[in-house]
Amino acid sequence: MNKPIRLYRFALSGHAHRVQLMLSLLELPTELIDVDLIAAEQKRPEFLARNPLGQVPVIEDGDFTLADSNAILVYLALAYDERRRWLPQQATTQAEVQRWLGVAAGPLAAGAAHARFATLFNRPVNPQAQPTARQLFGVVENHLEGRTWLATNDHPTIADVAMYSYTAHAPEGGIALEPYPRLRAWLQRIEALPGFVGMPRSPLPAAA
């Protein structure tokens, strides 16, 4: 790799943060390029040329451009993790990882991520967002009984990276994490990994 990987991001986006976190965990040189979503820079022609959907994150790795945070995690793990720990080769583990990537794109996005977005930017909130988040966190809490990580028990994978950001910042959307001690211990394990970088914290709503 001759040049740093360019990451087009919005600093408060959990989707962008999971990519930044993966790049850091892999110790990959990175150039962060901020995209002002408030000013709708993601809808300008020069950005739409990189991602016609007008969403962050996007990476540029040489002449290869890729959007979608989960797709980027898969690419980085396959391209730069020679030991294949972040996306193991075993079919059963890969299937488990894909299952959690689906959860990150589904109930995590519809629940904790939506509630946080609506709170931070004063947008209408789906009344099902917080219940969806609490139901999911209860599932994760039960899943982590006797386990260290989501998809394997001996080392983290991109499943943990994909699930981390919006889970850790759920209180910013009014969703308390105190009822989930195993989930909170899992978050702490991720934060203790060499190369961990956090996402900026936002003020908590009064109900959190």
C-alpha distance (Angstrom), angle and dihedral (degrees) to the residues before:
residue distance angle dihedral
M1 . . .
N2 3.79 . .
K3 3.77 101.0 .
P4 3.82 133.4 36.8
I5 3.77 115.6 -94.6
R6 3.78 109.0 -105.4
L7 3.78 114.8 -132.3
Y8 3.79 117.2 -165.1
R9 3.78 104.5 -157.4
F10 3.78 148.8 152.4
A11 3.80 107.5 -129.7
L12 3.82 94.1 -134.1
S13 3.81 94.9 47.3
G14 3.78 113.6 108.1
H15 3.80 89.3 -159.1
A16 3.79 89.8 58.0
H17 3.79 92.5 41.5
R18 3.80 93.7 56.8
V19 3.81 88.2 57.5
Q20 3.80 92.7 46.6
L21 3.80 88.9 49.3
M22 3.80 92.2 50.8
L23 3.79 91.9 48.7
S24 3.79 89.6 51.9
L25 3.80 94.7 45.8
L26 3.81 88.2 52.9
E27 3.82 90.1 47.2
L28 3.80 91.5 -126.4
P29 3.81 119.6 162.3
T30 3.78 106.3 -109.5
E31 3.78 136.9 -170.8
L32 3.79 111.2 -155.6
I33 3.79 115.1 -148.3
D34 3.79 113.8 -172.1
V35 3.79 118.2 -141.2
D36 3.81 114.4 -160.8
L37 3.79 104.0 -135.2
I38 3.80 91.2 179.8
A39 3.80 89.3 60.8
A40 3.84 89.5 43.8
E41 3.79 93.2 -119.4
Q42 3.81 87.3 151.2
K43 3.81 88.6 67.2
R44 3.79 95.8 54.1
P45 3.81 118.3 109.2
E46 3.80 94.5 -113.0
F47 3.80 91.1 57.0
L48 3.80 95.0 39.6
A49 3.79 86.7 57.7
R50 3.83 86.2 64.8
N51 3.81 96.5 40.8
P52 3.81 118.3 9.3
L53 3.82 89.0 -161.9
G54 3.80 89.3 66.0
Q55 3.80 96.2 -130.0
V56 3.77 137.4 127.9
P57 2.94 140.2 -97.0
V58 3.77 109.1 60.6
I59 3.79 126.2 159.1
E60 3.77 130.2 -158.2
D61 3.79 113.3 -158.2
G62 3.77 104.6 179.4
D63 3.79 105.5 -58.2
F64 3.82 92.9 -17.7
T65 3.81 117.2 99.0
L66 3.79 122.0 -171.4
A67 3.79 135.0 175.7
D68 3.83 131.9 -168.6
S69 3.78 117.6 70.3
N70 3.80 97.3 -125.5
A71 3.80 92.5 47.3
I72 3.80 88.7 50.6
L73 3.81 91.2 51.7
V74 3.81 90.1 53.2
Y75 3.80 91.5 47.8
L76 3.80 94.3 49.0
A77 3.79 92.4 47.6
L78 3.80 92.7 49.7
A79 3.80 96.0 41.2
Y80 3.80 101.6 41.8
D81 3.80 111.2 20.8
E82 3.79 103.8 81.2
R83 3.80 91.8 177.3
R84 3.81 90.5 56.3
R85 3.78 93.3 -137.6
W86 3.80 96.4 132.7
L87 3.81 91.8 52.2
P88 3.82 106.9 17.4
Q89 3.78 120.6 -152.4
Q90 3.81 96.9 -126.8
A91 3.79 110.4 109.7
T92 3.80 93.7 -135.8
T93 3.81 93.2 51.4
Q94 3.79 92.6 45.4
A95 3.78 89.1 51.7
E96 3.82 90.4 50.9
V97 3.80 90.3 49.5
Q98 3.80 91.6 50.3
R99 3.79 90.0 49.2
W100 3.81 90.8 57.0
L101 3.79 92.2 44.6
G102 3.79 85.6 56.7
V103 3.79 90.4 50.6
A104 3.80 90.1 50.8
A105 3.81 90.4 52.0
G106 3.81 92.8 42.5
P107 3.81 126.0 33.7
L108 3.82 95.1 7.8
A109 3.80 91.1 53.9
A110 3.81 93.8 41.5
G111 3.80 92.4 44.8
A112 3.79 122.2 30.8
A113 3.81 96.1 13.0
H114 3.80 93.9 49.8
A115 3.81 93.7 45.8
R116 3.80 91.1 50.0
F117 3.80 93.5 47.1
A118 3.79 92.7 49.1
T119 3.81 91.6 48.3
L120 3.81 96.6 45.8
F121 3.78 95.6 46.2
N122 3.81 99.5 32.5
R123 3.79 94.2 -117.2
P124 3.80 128.4 148.9
V125 3.78 110.8 -79.8
N126 3.77 125.0 -140.2
P127 3.83 104.8 -121.4
Q128 3.81 88.7 -137.8
A129 3.80 94.0 57.5
Q130 3.79 98.5 86.7
P131 3.83 95.3 41.5
T132 3.81 88.8 48.8
A133 3.80 90.3 51.9
R134 3.80 94.1 47.8
Q135 3.80 92.0 48.1
L136 3.81 90.6 50.4
F137 3.80 93.6 47.1
G138 3.79 88.9 51.3
V139 3.80 89.1 54.0
V140 3.81 91.2 48.7
E141 3.81 90.5 47.1
N142 3.81 91.0 54.8
H143 3.79 92.3 42.7
L144 3.80 91.4 55.6
E145 3.80 93.9 57.1
G146 3.78 103.6 121.4
R147 3.82 91.3 -3.0
T148 3.79 132.9 104.4
W149 3.81 100.5 -162.9
L150 3.78 135.8 20.5
A151 3.81 103.2 -111.2
T152 3.81 102.5 18.8
N153 3.77 133.7 22.0
D154 3.79 100.4 -137.9
H155 3.80 106.6 46.7
P156 3.81 139.5 8.5
T157 3.79 123.4 -97.5
I158 3.77 135.2 -167.3
A159 3.80 85.9 -84.9
D160 3.80 88.9 71.6
V161 3.81 91.4 45.9
A162 3.81 92.2 50.3
M163 3.79 92.8 50.1
Y164 3.80 97.9 42.0
S165 3.81 109.6 75.7
Y166 3.79 102.8 52.4
T167 3.79 91.6 37.3
A168 3.80 93.4 52.6
H169 3.80 91.2 47.3
A170 3.80 97.0 42.9
P171 3.84 92.1 110.4
E172 3.81 87.2 67.0
G173 3.79 85.9 67.4
G174 3.79 93.7 48.2
I175 3.81 96.9 -95.2
A176 3.79 113.2 129.6
L177 3.79 119.1 -145.3
E178 3.81 97.1 -161.7
P179 3.84 93.4 98.1
Y180 3.82 90.7 61.2
P181 3.83 110.8 64.0
R182 3.80 95.8 164.4
L183 3.79 90.8 49.7
R184 3.81 90.6 50.0
A185 3.81 90.8 49.6
W186 3.81 88.6 51.6
L187 3.80 90.0 52.7
Q188 3.79 89.5 51.6
R189 3.79 91.0 51.7
I190 3.79 90.5 54.5
E191 3.80 91.1 47.5
A192 3.82 89.3 52.9
L193 3.82 93.5 56.4
P194 3.81 116.0 113.8
G195 3.78 108.1 -101.0
F196 3.80 95.8 23.9
V197 3.80 114.8 157.0
G198 3.77 122.4 -174.2
M199 3.78 132.8 -140.1
P200 3.82 117.1 -116.6
R201 3.78 112.4 -89.6
S202 3.79 119.6 -120.9
P203 3.82 127.2 -154.5
L204 3.77 115.4 -81.8
P205 3.79 118.8 -119.3
A206 3.78 116.1 -114.1
A207 3.81 92.3 -105.2
A208 3.81 95.8 53.4
